[in-house]
Amino acid sequence: MFDVIIQHGLVYDGGGKEPVRCDVGIRRDRIDAVGDLSEAESRLTLSANGGLVCPGFIDAHTHSDAYLLIEPGAPSKLFQGVTTEVTGNCGASCAPLFGAWRMPSDWADKDYPGTWHTVGEYRTLLDSVRPAVNVYMLIGHNTLRGGAMGYENRPPAAGELNDMARWLEQSLDEGGRGLSSGLAYPPGLFAGPEEIQRLARVVAKHGGIYTSHMRSEGRHLIEAISETLHVGATTGVPVQISHLKTSGRAHWHKLDEALALIRQAQADGLRVAADRYPYTASCTDLDILFPDWAEEGGREAILARVRDPAAARKIMDEISADRTAEDWDAIMIGNTAHPDTCRYRGWTLSRTARDLGRSPAETVLHLLDLDALQTGGIFFGMSEENMWRILAEPYVMIGSDASIRAIEGPLSHDHPHPRAYGAHARFLRAALDHKTVSVAEAVRKMTALPAEHFGIRDRGVIATGRFADLVVIDPEALRDQATYAHPHQYATGIRHLLVNGVPTIRDGHPTPHRGGRFLEG
């Protein structure tokens, strides 16, 4: 007697093979049989109705750490077929919370069901809310550096670096799976290569992984890739390049050299892969435009510069120096915090500047001042041709670079990038429509590839003995619905979804059951 049988499906095993029409039988949290189960008995039978049956998708790059505590149902991801979230990316994790580190403002302004400091305490709280998705947690370098030495632009003292290494070791012992860096953001942007390598050696000793939002994704892209690969070469740690891209038209031509660097590193024996989302706009805080010196000292120090006429003028001069009217048109206002700035969500920066009667640079500082640095920006600076080339690379997996969201509740009021609701559905839709790799390869990029590279055991493949993370998809109905103007819309086409054998979506509707787990090594 099976607990669940999924019948009448076109089964993609996740390994890149062509699909087979067969059934999948589940007992408890594992796949127990794959084949003709027409004569078998089951407590629950789910019909795929000829649709696709795939391993649950692994979102290789997310920021859902804290949000899972307040929206454990993770609906924006479930309706894309995602069953596992890789959290703690870009140098920011919600634990460990020590010293001077402060969580990003969009995390810090939320109400949570409890408090935590260590990874162990976070896990206990996460378990108590019963997440719908599995969680694979990275430890953020910015989190460690901010805790040990604040937001100063200097190398760490020996004791401070030892604190970072000690907290990282503790976090890995408590279930963290690797280290992420965000070298474009304070305080990580002030760290030298030796600091990262010291911490990467701790990760290598634990069999973990190093992921990096690199120092540059445009002007200094080649140097940034070289630095990232050097971490792996000198420490032996597997490397993940976060959201691989060529930002800014002037840098689109660098893709050939960038890909050649990665391929050569792989040929030399380095375990390196990358993730990418299928959109040509990125999304981050608007103050990413600021020069490095203006980001020193933390939030209050940055705001003080924004509000000081002389410092503000210097910032505006520097962010205007290399930007044309076309560049300002390519920036959209994302999330905002102040009542007077909400109307500008989804507007271009140029349009907002005209409405305010200010220059674009003045508008940037005006919004960040009113929003107390909580203004988001959506940046349209990528080549679509390059995007599809990157997504076709065999080592590139799909990462949304987004936190979970919902169309109602506390995570429904902001203005996120549409990738939060649509990245995986959009990529698979493109494969079904013959716009990118084959469907079998698209499924591999969202399942077996991230499972193998991140060391997520017994997931990512449909085979006997593997965990029953499964998604059943109606290929005709599969669509990403979220747009830049109206992002809070669920993808369509997910017929059934199981996490560790628990039916979480059934006949297109969420169930009250959640089966996610914190994934240890």
ZAMARGU-4260 file (C-alpha; in steps of 0.2 Angstrom, whole numbers, plus 5000, padded with zeros to 4 digits):
<rodrens>
0) 5000/5000/5000 | 5007/5017/4994 | 5003/5033/5003 | 5002/5042/4987 | 5003/5037/4969
5) 5005/5050/4955 | 4998/5042/4939 | 4997/5046/4920 | 5012/5058/4920 | 5026/5061/4908
10) 5041/5059/4921 | 5056/5069/4919 | 5069/5061/4931 | 5079/5077/4933 | 5095/5070/4926
15) 5092/5077/4909 | 5085/5061/4901 | 5070/5061/4890 | 5054/5059/4899 | 5045/5042/4902
20) 5026/5039/4904 | 5024/5030/4920 | 5018/5032/4938 | 5027/5037/4954 | 5023/5028/4971
25) 5027/5036/4988 | 5028/5029/5005 | 5030/5041/5019 | 5043/5054/5013 | 5052/5044/5000
30) 5049/5038/4982 | 5046/5020/4983 | 5043/5015/4965 | 5044/5022/4948 | 5035/5012/4934
35) 5018/5005/4930 | 5008/5005/4946 | 4991/5003/4938 | 4987/4988/4949 | 4994/4995/4965
40) 4984/5002/4980 | 4986/5019/4987 | 4978/5030/5001 | 4979/5044/4989 | 4980/5044/4970
45) 4984/5060/4961 | 4982/5061/4942 | 4995/5070/4932 | 4982/5070/4917 | 4997/5068/4905
50) 5006/5083/4912 | 5024/5084/4917 | 5030/5076/4933 | 5047/5083/4939 | 5058/5083/4955
55) 5053/5098/4965 | 5063/5113/4959 | 5077/5120/4970 | 5078/5139/4970 | 5097/5141/4970
60) 5098/5159/4976 | 5085/5166/4988 | 5083/5179/5002 | 5069/5170/5011 | 5078/5168/5028
65) 5068/5179/5039 | 5052/5180/5028 | 5049/5161/5030 | 5046/5164/5049 | 5031/5175/5045
70) 5025/5167/5028 | 5030/5149/5031 | 5017/5144/5017 | 5029/5151/5004 | 5016/5153/4991
75) 5025/5163/4978 | 5038/5149/4977 | 5026/5134/4978 | 5016/5140/4963 | 5032/5140/4953
80) 5035/5122/4958 | 5049/5126/4970 | 5051/5114/4985 | 5069/5119/4992 | 5076/5137/4995
85) 5094/5141/4996 | 5094/5155/5008 | 5107/5167/5016 | 5114/5174/4999 | 5123/5190/4994
90) 5132/5190/5011 | 5117/5193/5021 | 5109/5179/5032 | 5097/5181/5046 | 5109/5172/5058
95) 5120/5173/5067 | 5115/5190/5075 | 5130/5196/5085 | 5139/5212/5089 | 5135/5227/5078
100) 5127/5218/5063 | 5109/5224/5059 | 5098/5215/5048 | 5093/5223/5031 | 5079/5235/5034
105) 5066/5225/5024 | 5069/5211/5037 | 5071/5222/5052 | 5054/5231/5051 | 5044/5215/5052
110) 5036/5206/5067 | 5042/5188/5070 | 5035/5174/5080 | 5050/5174/5092 | 5068/5180/5094
115) 5084/5171/5089 | 5103/5175/5088 | 5112/5159/5083 | 5108/5147/5068 | 5102/5134/5081
120) 5090/5146/5088 | 5084/5151/5071 | 5081/5133/5066 | 5071/5130/5082 | 5060/5145/5077
125) 5058/5139/5059 | 5053/5122/5064 | 5040/5129/5075 | 5031/5138/5061 | 5032/5122/5050
130) 5038/5129/5033 | 5031/5122/5017 | 5048/5122/5008 | 5065/5114/5013 | 5078/5127/5018
135) 5097/5125/5014 | 5105/5139/5023 | 5121/5149/5019 | 5130/5160/5032 | 5133/5178/5026
140) 5150/5186/5026 | 5142/5203/5028 | 5133/5196/5043 | 5149/5190/5051 | 5159/5206/5047
145) 5146/5218/5053 | 5145/5208/5069 | 5163/5208/5072 | 5169/5225/5067 | 5154/5235/5061
150) 5154/5245/5045 | 5171/5252/5045 | 5182/5253/5029 | 5197/5244/5035 | 5205/5227/5037
155) 5200/5217/5052 | 5211/5215/5067 | 5217/5198/5071 | 5204/5196/5085 | 5190/5202/5074
160) 5194/5190/5060 | 5195/5176/5073 | 5178/5181/5079 | 5171/5179/5061 | 5179/5162/5059
165) 5173/5156/5076 | 5155/5162/5073 | 5156/5154/5055 | 5162/5138/5063 | 5148/5138/5076
170) 5135/5142/5062 | 5141/5127/5051 | 5141/5115/5066 | 5122/5121/5069 | 5117/5117/5051
175) 5124/5131/5040 | 5130/5124/5023 | 5142/5137/5017 | 5147/5155/5016 | 5140/5168/5005
180) 5148/5185/5001 | 5140/5201/4995 | 5156/5211/4989 | 5146/5225/4981 | 5137/5229/4998
185) 5143/5236/5014 | 5152/5230/5025 | 5158/5216/5013 | 5164/5229/5000 | 5178/5234/5012
190) 5185/5216/5014 | 5200/5211/5005 | 5203/5194/4996 | 5213/5187/5011 | 5198/5189/5023
195) 5187/5179/5011 | 5200/5166/5009 | 5202/5163/5028 | 5184/5161/5030 | 5182/5150/5014
200) 5195/5138/5022 | 5183/5135/5037 | 5169/5131/5025 | 5181/5119/5015 | 5185/5110/5031
205) 5166/5107/5034 | 5163/5101/5016 | 5153/5117/5012 | 5151/5129/4997 | 5156/5147/4994
210) 5144/5158/4984 | 5147/5176/4979 | 5138/5192/4973 | 5154/5198/4966 | 5162/5215/4968
215) 5157/5220/4950 | 5145/5213/4937 | 5149/5226/4924 | 5165/5237/4923 | 5176/5226/4933
220) 5167/5209/4929 | 5182/5200/4923 | 5193/5205/4938 | 5178/5200/4949 | 5176/5183/4942
225) 5195/5180/4943 | 5194/5185/4961 | 5180/5173/4965 | 5188/5158/4956 | 5204/5161/4965
230) 5195/5158/4982 | 5191/5141/4975 | 5208/5138/4968 | 5217/5143/4984 | 5205/5134/4997
235) 5198/5120/4988 | 5180/5125/4992 | 5167/5123/4978 | 5162/5140/4971 | 5145/5147/4965
240) 5144/5163/4955 | 5128/5172/4960 | 5116/5179/4947 | 5129/5178/4933 | 5127/5193/4921
245) 5135/5207/4911 | 5127/5223/4918 | 5127/5239/4907 | 5127/5240/4888 | 5146/5245/4888
250) 5150/5228/4896 | 5139/5216/4886 | 5154/5212/4875 | 5163/5204/4890 | 5153/5189/4890
255) 5164/5178/4880 | 5179/5182/4891 | 5169/5179/4906 | 5162/5162/4901 | 5180/5157/4895
260) 5187/5160/4912 | 5174/5149/4920 | 5176/5135/4908 | 5195/5136/4910 | 5193/5135/4929
265) 5182/5119/4927 | 5195/5111/4915 | 5208/5115/4929 | 5197/5105/4941 | 5188/5118/4950
270) 5171/5114/4955 | 5162/5130/4950 | 5144/5134/4944 | 5133/5149/4943 | 5115/5154/4944
275) 5104/5166/4934 | 5086/5172/4933 | 5077/5174/4916 | 5075/5192/4917 | 5085/5207/4910
280) 5083/5218/4925 | 5091/5216/4942 | 5084/5222/4958 | 5092/5229/4974 | 5093/5244/4985
285) 5094/5261/4976 | 5109/5266/4986 | 5119/5253/4976 | 5122/5268/4965 | 5133/5276/4979
290) 5152/5277/4979 | 5160/5266/4991 | 5165/5280/5003 | 5147/5285/5005 | 5143/5267/5011
295) 5155/5267/5026 | 5149/5267/5044 | 5132/5259/5043 | 5114/5266/5040 | 5114/5281/5051
300) 5131/5287/5044 | 5125/5285/5026 | 5109/5295/5030 | 5119/5308/5038 | 5129/5310/5022
305) 5113/5310/5012 | 5106/5325/5023 | 5123/5334/5023 | 5123/5347/5009 | 5141/5346/5005
310) 5142/5327/5006 | 5126/5325/4996 | 5133/5336/4982 | 5148/5325/4981 | 5137/5309/4980
315) 5126/5317/4967 | 5141/5322/4956 | 5149/5305/4957 | 5133/5295/4953 | 5130/5307/4938
320) 5147/5307/4931 | 5145/5292/4919 | 5127/5292/4917 | 5117/5298/4902 | 5098/5301/4901
325) 5096/5284/4894 | 5104/5276/4909 | 5092/5285/4921 | 5077/5279/4910 | 5084/5261/4913
330) 5081/5263/4932 | 5063/5259/4939 | 5058/5263/4957 | 5054/5247/4966 | 5049/5246/4984
335) 5047/5261/4995 | 5043/5265/5013 | 5037/5283/5015 | 5019/5287/5011 | 5025/5301/5000
340) 5035/5289/4989 | 5023/5275/4987 | 5016/5283/4971 | 5032/5281/4962 | 5033/5262/4963
345) 5035/5256/4946 | 5040/5273/4939 | 5056/5276/4930 | 5068/5287/4939 | 5068/5299/4925
350) 5049/5301/4926 | 5050/5302/4945 | 5063/5316/4943 | 5052/5326/4931 | 5037/5324/4943
355) 5047/5331/4957 | 5055/5344/4947 | 5073/5338/4952 | 5088/5330/4943 | 5089/5311/4943
360) 5103/5312/4955 | 5094/5323/4967 | 5079/5312/4965 | 5089/5297/4971 | 5095/5306/4987
365) 5077/5313/4990 | 5069/5296/4989 | 5082/5288/5000 | 5081/5302/5013 | 5062/5300/5014
370) 5063/5281/5014 | 5077/5281/5026 | 5087/5270/5014 | 5073/5258/5011 | 5070/5263/4992
375) 5072/5248/4980 | 5078/5250/4962 | 5075/5239/4947 | 5089/5241/4935 | 5086/5237/4916
380) 5104/5235/4911 | 5106/5218/4903 | 5106/5210/4886 | 5093/5198/4882 | 5104/5188/4870
385) 5117/5187/4884 | 5104/5181/4896 | 5099/5166/4885 | 5117/5162/4882 | 5121/5162/4900
390) 5105/5151/4904 | 5111/5139/4891 | 5128/5135/4899 | 5127/5118/4906 | 5133/5123/4924
395) 5120/5137/4926 | 5105/5134/4937 | 5090/5145/4940 | 5090/5156/4955 | 5076/5169/4958
400) 5087/5181/4969 | 5071/5184/4978 | 5062/5182/4994 | 5045/5173/4996 | 5030/5184/4994
405) 5011/5182/4995 | 4996/5191/4987 | 4989/5194/5004 | 4996/5196/5022 | 5012/5205/5028
410) 5022/5201/5012 | 5009/5208/5000 | 5012/5226/5002 | 5029/5230/4994 | 5034/5231/4976
415) 5046/5217/4972 | 5054/5211/4956 | 5042/5199/4946 | 5055/5186/4948 | 5049/5183/4966
420) 5033/5175/4958 | 5039/5169/4941 | 5057/5164/4938 | 5056/5146/4937 | 5039/5146/4928
425) 5046/5158/4916 | 5061/5148/4912 | 5052/5132/4910 | 5039/5141/4899 | 5053/5146/4888
430) 5059/5128/4886 | 5042/5122/4882 | 5041/5136/4869 | 5058/5131/4861 | 5066/5148/4866
435) 5080/5140/4876 | 5087/5123/4881 | 5076/5107/4880 | 5063/5104/4893 | 5073/5089/4900
440) 5089/5101/4901 | 5078/5115/4909 | 5072/5103/4922 | 5090/5097/4926 | 5095/5115/4929
445) 5081/5117/4942 | 5084/5100/4950 | 5098/5088/4949 | 5111/5102/4945 | 5109/5112/4960
450) 5106/5097/4971 | 5123/5090/4965 | 5133/5106/4966 | 5126/5111/4983 | 5127/5094/4990
455) 5109/5092/4994 | 5107/5074/4997 | 5094/5062/4990 | 5084/5076/4981 | 5084/5083/4963
460) 5080/5067/4955 | 5065/5055/4953 | 5072/5038/4958 | 5068/5025/4971 | 5074/5030/4988
465) 5075/5049/4985 | 5065/5061/4995 | 5047/5064/4988 | 5049/5082/4983 | 5038/5082/4967
470) 5029/5094/4956 | 5016/5090/4943 | 5014/5103/4929 | 5000/5107/4916 | 5011/5112/4902
475) 4997/5121/4893 | 4993/5132/4908 | 5010/5135/4914 | 5013/5154/4914 | 5022/5167/4925
480) 5009/5181/4928 | 5019/5194/4938 | 5025/5210/4929 | 5036/5224/4934 | 5020/5235/4935
485) 5010/5222/4944 | 5022/5209/4953 | 5010/5201/4966 | 5003/5188/4955 | 5005/5169/4956
490) 5011/5158/4942 | 4999/5146/4935 | 5000/5128/4929 | 5006/5119/4945 | 4993/5105/4947
495) 5000/5095/4962 | 5016/5098/4973 | 5023/5087/4986 | 5037/5091/4999 | 5044/5076/5008
500) 5029/5066/5003 | 5016/5079/5009 | 5003/5085/4997 | 5005/5104/4998 | 4996/5109/4982
505) 4982/5098/4976 | 4972/5100/4960 | 4979/5118/4958 | 4975/5123/4976 | 4986/5125/4992
510) 4982/5112/5006 | 4984/5116/5024 | 4998/5104/5025 | 5017/5109/5025 | 5031/5097/5025
515) 5047/5107/5023 | 5063/5104/5033 | 5079/5112/5037 | 5092/5103/5027 | 5108/5097/5035
520) 5123/5090/5027
</rodrens>
